[in-house]
């Protein structure tokens, strides 16, 4: 259900039909998608939409790329978790 809604959104943003137009409308939809980027399918669509919007809304794309990193990119946390402290004897 969720991925179906996201696929419809992807089509609405990319086909230029006017259903979703303007920076505010697109931002609202990207906010919705951002919550579901844990799903690989949604993440792929999110990235595709950002790539397609880059030439028209570079500032919007940059802010949502950073929002994704802030919310989902845990590289620093993973490194800390993987580091083991030496065993004391």
C-alpha positions as CSV (number, residue, x, y, z in Angstrom):
1,X,0.0,0.0,0.0
2,X,2.7,2.5,1.0
3,X,4.9,1.7,-1.9
4,X,1.9,2.0,-4.3
5,X,1.2,5.5,-3.0
6,X,4.9,6.4,-3.4
7,X,4.9,5.1,-6.9
8,X,1.9,7.2,-7.8
9,X,3.6,10.2,-6.2
10,X,6.7,9.5,-8.3
11,X,4.6,9.6,-11.5
12,X,2.8,12.8,-10.4
13,X,6.0,14.6,-9.8
14,X,7.9,13.4,-12.9
15,X,5.2,13.5,-15.6
16,X,4.6,17.2,-15.3
17,X,0.9,16.7,-15.3
18,X,0.4,19.6,-12.8
19,X,-1.0,17.4,-10.1
20,X,2.0,18.2,-7.9
21,X,3.7,21.4,-8.9
22,X,5.6,24.0,-7.1
23,X,8.2,23.9,-4.4
24,X,5.8,23.7,-1.5
25,X,3.8,20.8,-2.9
26,X,6.9,18.9,-3.8
27,X,8.4,19.6,-0.4
28,X,5.3,18.3,1.4
29,X,5.4,15.1,-0.6
30,X,9.1,14.6,0.0
31,X,8.5,15.1,3.8
32,X,6.0,12.2,3.6
33,X,8.5,10.0,1.7
34,X,11.3,10.8,4.0
35,X,9.6,9.0,6.9
36,X,9.6,5.8,4.8
37,X,13.1,5.8,3.4
38,X,14.0,2.8,5.6
39,X,12.3,0.8,2.7
40,X,14.7,0.2,-0.2
41,X,12.0,0.8,-2.8
42,X,11.0,4.1,-1.3
43,X,14.6,5.2,-0.9
44,X,15.2,4.4,-4.6
45,X,12.1,6.5,-5.6
46,X,13.2,9.3,-3.3
47,X,16.6,9.5,-4.9
48,X,15.1,9.3,-8.4
49,X,12.8,12.2,-7.6
50,X,15.6,14.3,-6.1
51,X,17.7,13.7,-9.3
52,X,14.8,14.7,-11.5
53,X,14.2,17.8,-9.6
54,X,17.8,19.0,-9.3
55,X,17.9,21.3,-12.3
56,X,14.6,23.0,-11.4
57,X,14.9,23.2,-7.6
58,X,18.6,22.7,-6.6
59,X,18.1,24.3,-3.1
60,X,15.1,22.0,-2.4
61,X,17.0,19.0,-3.4
62,X,20.0,19.9,-1.3
63,X,17.9,20.4,1.8
64,X,16.1,17.1,1.3
65,X,19.4,15.3,0.7
66,X,20.7,16.7,4.0
67,X,17.5,15.8,5.7
68,X,17.9,12.2,4.6
69,X,21.4,12.1,5.9
70,X,20.4,13.6,9.2
71,X,17.5,11.2,9.6
72,X,18.8,7.9,8.2
73,X,22.6,8.0,7.6
74,X,24.1,6.3,10.6
75,X,27.7,5.7,9.4
76,X,29.2,7.4,12.4
77,X,27.1,5.4,14.8
78,X,28.0,2.2,13.1
79,X,31.7,2.8,13.4
80,X,31.4,3.5,17.1
81,X,29.3,0.3,17.6
82,X,31.9,-1.8,15.7
83,X,34.8,-0.6,17.7
84,X,35.4,-2.9,20.6
85,X,37.2,-2.0,23.7
86,X,40.2,-4.2,24.5
87,X,39.6,-6.7,27.2
88,X,41.3,-5.9,30.4
89,X,43.0,-8.7,32.3
